[in-house]
Amino acid sequence: MPRLSVLAALAVLVVLSLGALPASSATAATPTVTLTFAGDMILGSTPRLPANPAGYLSPVGKSLRAGSDVVFANLEGTLTSGGTSKCPNGSGGNCYAFRNPPSYARTFAGTGFNVLGMANNHSNDFGSTGIRSTESAITGAGMRYTGMPGQITYLRRHGIRIAYVAFAPYRRTNNLLDTTSAARLIRKAHGQAAIVVVYMHAGAEGAAASHVTGREEHFAGEDRGNPRRFAHMAIDNGASLVVASGPHVLRGAEFYRHRLIDYSLGNFANFHNFSSSGTLNRSVILHVTLNAKGAFVSAQLTSVRLAADGRASIGGSSIGFVASLSRQDFGAAAARIGSAGRIRQP
């Protein structure tokens, strides 16, 4: 065999050296982001509030923050001490208006939240004064918010630009019933960010609303949209991931065009705001890892149980419940959810 040149020998050594590296080293340079999501959250309503809000959230804080780059929840209410309630005699009966003190924004930030959704049926509970106060409290605590008309919220993690766009079936938010405008906004986000997260507050409510029907859904006389059609539209227009709450109960998850859709995370930490009876005491924390192009890498569910007063703690039987709903509602497209909560593509 002819003698190798010095350059050739060096090349062989380099190849052998690279081949000896563990597999994790070969992929270490590929950036990913891990995004964490919780469902509907509000800690009572003034004057009925938890005595220690930070302590109230502490049982779930570690799980929210663990390995996460961005933590999101839907703020199902306002952060204000002013404004006029939408309910004639305050909260009660069939009308509910929720507000926490603006200082609670710092509590949410301290728990680990980075982005709060305002696209829901309670963001306008105390009118424009409540909305402005909520926005100011969130930004003053170092967080971001999303869901106001025309709003796309951008963040950057590990050099990757991420867009959050939230929708609800109301004109005072990004309106999911106006699918033409919604598609346009999602395409705009897709043109400016590598990862586009679409949140939707959609679907009927209550213990009987755990299934995704694939049809237009209504509650209390309101058109709450067709969640499955909207989610597929969002992905068709550039969404990397679609996450939802609003039904106040867990729903299943599916993959569409290799993108994950979770149709409801249910209720999260609250203080006597929502019923916690039966299946309504089940909640989850969702962690999703995406690569720099927005493609699915992995996902994990953490089971959460809600006490009678709405306090959240880690545990319960939520994972099996979501896995069963996913199989029933989506068949071959269902997310494959293991007993420990790991989510795989079908």
C-alpha positions as CSV (number, residue, x, y, z in Angstrom):
1,M,0.0,0.0,0.0
2,P,1.4,3.4,-0.9
3,R,2.5,5.6,1.9
4,L,-0.2,8.1,3.0
5,S,0.6,11.7,2.7
6,V,0.8,13.8,5.8
7,L,-2.5,15.6,4.9
8,A,-4.3,12.4,4.2
9,A,-3.1,10.9,7.5
10,L,-4.3,14.0,9.4
11,A,-7.7,13.7,7.6
12,V,-8.0,10.1,8.7
13,L,-7.2,11.1,12.3
14,V,-9.8,13.8,12.3
15,V,-12.5,11.4,10.9
16,L,-11.6,8.8,13.5
17,S,-11.6,11.4,16.3
18,L,-15.1,12.6,15.3
19,G,-16.4,9.1,15.0
20,A,-15.2,8.4,18.6
21,L,-17.4,11.2,20.0
22,P,-20.6,10.2,21.8
23,A,-23.8,10.8,19.9
24,S,-24.8,13.6,22.2
25,S,-21.7,15.6,21.2
26,A,-22.7,15.4,17.6
27,T,-26.1,17.0,18.3
28,A,-25.0,19.4,21.0
29,A,-24.6,22.2,18.5
30,T,-28.2,22.0,17.3
31,P,-30.2,24.6,19.3
32,T,-33.6,23.7,20.7
33,V,-36.1,25.5,22.9
34,T,-38.4,24.0,25.6
35,L,-41.7,25.7,26.0
36,T,-44.0,25.1,29.0
37,F,-47.7,25.6,29.2
38,A,-50.4,25.6,31.9
39,G,-54.1,26.2,31.5
40,D,-56.5,28.8,32.9
41,M,-55.1,30.6,35.9
42,I,-56.4,33.3,38.3
43,L,-56.1,33.4,42.1
44,G,-59.6,34.3,43.3
45,S,-61.1,37.7,42.9
46,T,-60.8,40.8,45.1
47,P,-61.6,40.8,48.0
48,R,-61.6,36.9,48.1
49,L,-58.0,36.1,47.7
50,P,-55.4,33.6,49.0
51,A,-53.6,34.8,52.1
52,N,-50.2,33.9,50.6
53,P,-50.3,33.8,46.8
54,A,-46.7,32.9,46.3
55,G,-47.1,30.0,48.7
56,Y,-50.3,29.0,47.0
57,L,-48.4,28.5,43.7
58,S,-45.2,27.0,45.2
59,P,-46.3,23.3,44.9
60,V,-46.2,23.6,41.1
61,G,-43.4,26.2,40.6
62,K,-40.5,23.8,40.3
63,S,-42.3,21.6,37.7
64,L,-43.1,24.7,35.6
65,R,-39.6,26.0,35.6
66,A,-37.7,22.7,35.2
67,G,-35.8,22.8,32.0
68,S,-38.0,25.4,30.5
69,D,-37.0,28.4,28.3
70,V,-40.5,30.0,28.3
71,V,-43.5,29.4,30.6
72,F,-47.0,30.4,29.5
73,A,-50.4,30.4,31.1
74,N,-53.8,31.8,30.2
75,L,-54.6,34.6,32.6
76,E,-58.3,34.0,33.1
77,G,-59.1,37.5,34.6
78,T,-57.5,40.9,35.2
79,L,-54.8,42.5,37.3
80,T,-56.5,45.7,38.4
81,S,-57.8,47.6,41.4
82,G,-60.0,49.8,39.3
83,G,-62.5,49.7,36.5
84,T,-66.2,48.8,36.4
85,S,-67.3,45.2,36.6
86,K,-69.1,43.8,33.6
87,C,-71.5,42.1,36.1
88,P,-74.2,44.5,37.3
89,N,-73.9,43.5,41.0
90,G,-70.3,42.2,40.9
91,S,-69.5,38.5,40.5
92,G,-72.2,36.0,41.1
93,G,-75.1,34.2,39.6
94,N,-74.4,33.5,36.0
95,C,-72.0,36.4,35.6
96,Y,-68.4,36.1,36.7
97,A,-65.8,39.0,36.8
98,F,-62.3,38.1,38.1
99,R,-59.6,40.4,39.2
100,N,-56.4,40.1,41.2
101,P,-54.3,43.0,42.6
102,P,-51.7,44.2,40.1
103,S,-49.0,43.1,42.6
104,Y,-49.9,39.5,41.7
105,A,-48.0,40.0,38.5
106,R,-44.8,39.8,40.5
107,T,-46.1,36.6,42.1
108,F,-46.7,35.0,38.7
109,A,-43.3,36.1,37.5
110,G,-41.6,34.8,40.6
111,T,-43.3,31.4,40.1
112,G,-41.7,31.2,36.6
113,F,-44.2,32.6,34.1
114,N,-42.8,34.6,31.2
115,V,-45.9,35.1,29.0
116,L,-49.5,35.4,30.0
117,G,-52.4,35.0,27.6
118,M,-55.1,37.7,27.5
119,A,-57.2,36.2,24.8
120,N,-60.2,34.9,26.7
121,N,-63.7,35.8,28.0
122,H,-62.4,37.4,31.2
123,S,-59.8,39.9,29.9
124,N,-62.5,42.6,29.6
125,D,-64.1,41.9,33.0
126,F,-63.3,45.4,34.2
127,G,-63.4,47.2,30.9
128,S,-60.6,49.2,29.3
129,T,-59.3,50.3,32.7
130,G,-58.8,46.7,33.7
131,I,-57.1,45.8,30.4
132,R,-54.7,48.7,30.6
133,S,-53.9,47.9,34.3
134,T,-53.3,44.3,33.4
135,E,-51.0,45.1,30.6
136,S,-49.0,47.5,32.8
137,A,-48.8,45.0,35.7
138,I,-47.5,42.2,33.4
139,T,-44.8,44.3,31.7
140,G,-43.9,45.9,35.0
141,A,-43.1,42.5,36.4
142,G,-40.8,41.7,33.5
143,M,-43.3,39.4,31.7
144,R,-45.0,39.6,28.3
145,Y,-48.6,39.3,27.3
146,T,-50.3,38.2,24.1
147,G,-53.8,38.1,22.6
148,M,-54.9,41.7,22.1
149,P,-56.2,42.6,18.6
150,G,-53.5,42.4,16.0
151,Q,-50.8,41.5,18.6
152,I,-47.9,39.1,18.0
153,T,-45.5,38.8,20.9
154,Y,-41.9,38.0,20.1
155,L,-39.2,36.5,22.4
156,R,-35.7,35.2,21.7
157,R,-34.2,32.1,23.3
158,H,-30.9,30.5,22.4
159,G,-30.7,32.7,19.3
160,I,-34.1,31.5,18.1
161,R,-37.0,34.0,17.6
162,I,-40.3,32.8,19.0
163,A,-43.7,34.3,18.3
164,Y,-46.8,33.9,20.5
165,V,-50.2,34.6,19.0
166,A,-53.3,34.0,21.1
167,F,-56.9,33.9,19.9
168,A,-60.4,33.8,21.5
169,P,-63.9,34.1,19.9
170,Y,-64.2,37.8,20.7
171,R,-63.6,41.0,18.8
172,R,-61.8,42.5,21.8
173,T,-59.0,39.9,21.3
174,N,-57.4,38.3,18.3
175,N,-60.7,36.8,17.0
176,L,-60.6,33.1,16.1
177,L,-64.0,33.4,14.5
178,D,-62.5,35.7,11.9
179,T,-60.4,33.0,10.3
180,T,-59.2,35.1,7.4
181,S,-57.7,37.7,9.7
182,A,-56.3,35.0,12.0
183,A,-54.6,33.2,9.1
184,R,-53.1,36.5,8.0
185,L,-51.7,37.2,11.5
186,I,-50.2,33.7,11.8
187,R,-48.6,34.0,8.4
188,K,-47.1,37.4,9.5
189,A,-45.7,35.7,12.6
190,H,-44.3,32.9,10.6
191,G,-42.5,35.3,8.3
192,Q,-40.8,36.9,11.3
193,A,-40.1,34.1,13.7
194,A,-38.6,30.6,13.4
195,I,-41.1,29.2,15.9
196,V,-44.8,30.2,16.0
197,V,-46.9,29.2,19.0
198,V,-50.6,29.6,18.6
199,Y,-52.8,29.6,21.7
200,M,-56.6,29.3,21.4
201,H,-59.3,29.8,24.0
202,A,-61.9,27.8,22.2
203,G,-64.7,25.2,22.6
204,A,-67.6,24.4,24.8
205,E,-67.2,24.3,28.6
206,G,-67.7,21.9,31.5
207,A,-67.3,18.3,32.5
208,A,-69.4,17.2,29.4
209,A,-67.0,19.1,27.1
210,S,-64.0,16.8,27.2
211,H,-64.3,15.6,23.6
212,V,-63.2,17.5,20.5
213,T,-66.3,17.3,18.3
214,G,-64.8,18.6,15.0
215,R,-67.8,20.9,14.8
216,E,-68.7,24.4,15.8
217,E,-69.0,24.5,19.6
218,H,-71.3,26.7,21.6
219,F,-71.6,27.7,25.3
220,A,-73.9,30.1,27.1
221,G,-75.3,31.3,23.8
222,E,-71.8,32.1,22.4
223,D,-70.2,30.6,19.3
224,R,-66.9,29.3,20.7
225,G,-65.5,28.2,17.3
226,N,-64.5,24.9,15.8
227,P,-61.2,24.1,17.7
228,R,-60.0,21.4,15.4
229,R,-60.7,23.3,12.2
230,F,-59.0,26.4,13.7
231,A,-55.9,24.5,14.9
232,H,-55.4,22.8,11.5
233,M,-55.8,26.2,9.8
234,A,-53.2,27.6,12.1
235,I,-50.7,24.9,11.2
236,D,-51.4,25.3,7.5
237,N,-50.5,28.9,7.8
238,G,-47.2,28.4,9.7
239,A,-47.9,27.5,13.4
240,S,-45.3,25.2,14.9
241,L,-47.5,24.3,17.8
242,V,-51.1,24.9,18.9
243,V,-52.1,24.8,22.6
244,A,-55.5,25.5,24.1
245,S,-57.6,26.0,27.2
246,G,-61.0,27.3,27.8
247,P,-63.2,24.3,28.1
248,H,-62.2,24.1,31.9
249,V,-61.6,20.4,31.4
250,L,-58.8,18.4,29.8
251,R,-59.0,17.4,26.2
252,G,-56.9,15.1,24.0
253,A,-53.9,15.8,21.7
254,E,-53.1,15.0,18.1
255,F,-50.5,15.5,15.5
256,Y,-51.3,17.3,12.2
257,R,-48.6,17.7,9.6
258,H,-46.1,16.6,12.3
259,R,-47.1,19.5,14.5
260,L,-48.5,18.9,18.0
261,I,-52.0,20.2,18.9
262,D,-53.2,20.0,22.6
263,Y,-56.9,20.9,22.6
264,S,-57.2,21.8,26.3
265,L,-54.9,22.0,29.3
266,G,-58.0,22.5,31.5
267,N,-57.9,24.7,34.6
268,F,-54.7,25.5,36.4
269,A,-54.1,27.1,39.8
270,N,-57.1,29.2,41.0
271,F,-58.8,30.1,44.3
272,H,-62.4,29.1,44.2
273,N,-62.8,30.5,40.6
274,F,-63.7,27.2,38.9
275,S,-65.3,24.0,39.9
276,S,-62.9,21.2,40.9
277,S,-65.5,18.4,41.0
278,G,-65.1,15.1,39.1
279,T,-63.0,15.4,35.9
280,L,-62.6,19.2,36.6
281,N,-60.0,18.5,39.2
282,R,-57.6,17.2,36.6
283,S,-54.9,19.4,35.0
284,V,-51.5,19.1,33.4
285,I,-48.3,21.0,32.7
286,L,-47.1,20.5,29.1
287,H,-43.4,20.8,28.1
288,V,-42.7,20.8,24.4
289,T,-39.2,20.9,22.8
290,L,-38.8,22.3,19.3
291,N,-35.8,22.7,17.1
292,A,-34.6,25.9,15.5
293,K,-36.9,25.4,12.6
294,G,-40.0,24.8,14.7
295,A,-40.1,21.0,14.2
296,F,-41.2,18.8,17.0
297,V,-38.4,17.1,19.0
298,S,-40.2,15.8,22.2
299,A,-42.9,16.6,24.7
300,Q,-43.9,15.7,28.2
301,L,-47.0,15.9,30.3
302,T,-46.9,16.4,34.1
303,S,-50.1,15.4,35.9
304,V,-51.6,18.0,38.2
305,R,-54.5,17.7,40.6
306,L,-56.7,20.6,41.8
307,A,-58.0,20.7,45.4
308,A,-61.5,21.8,46.2
309,D,-60.3,25.4,46.6
310,G,-58.4,25.3,43.3
311,R,-54.9,24.9,44.6
312,A,-52.7,22.9,42.2
313,S,-50.3,20.2,43.2
314,I,-48.3,17.6,41.3
315,G,-49.9,14.2,41.0
316,G,-53.2,12.6,40.0
317,S,-54.4,10.6,37.0
318,S,-54.5,13.3,34.3
319,I,-52.0,11.6,32.0
320,G,-54.1,8.5,31.4
321,F,-57.2,10.6,31.0
322,V,-55.6,12.7,28.2
323,A,-54.2,9.6,26.6
324,S,-57.6,8.0,26.5
325,L,-59.3,11.1,25.1
326,S,-56.6,11.4,22.4
327,R,-57.2,7.8,21.2
328,Q,-61.0,8.2,21.2
329,D,-61.1,11.5,19.4
330,F,-58.2,11.3,16.9
331,G,-57.5,7.6,16.1
332,A,-54.4,7.2,13.9
333,A,-53.6,10.9,14.4
334,A,-53.6,10.8,18.2
335,A,-50.6,11.8,20.2
336,R,-49.0,8.6,21.7
337,I,-48.9,9.3,25.4
338,G,-47.0,6.9,27.7
339,S,-47.9,6.2,31.3
340,A,-45.1,8.5,32.5
341,G,-46.4,11.4,30.2
342,R,-44.0,11.2,27.3
343,I,-45.6,12.3,24.1
344,R,-44.6,10.7,20.7
345,Q,-45.8,11.2,17.2
346,P,-48.0,8.4,15.8
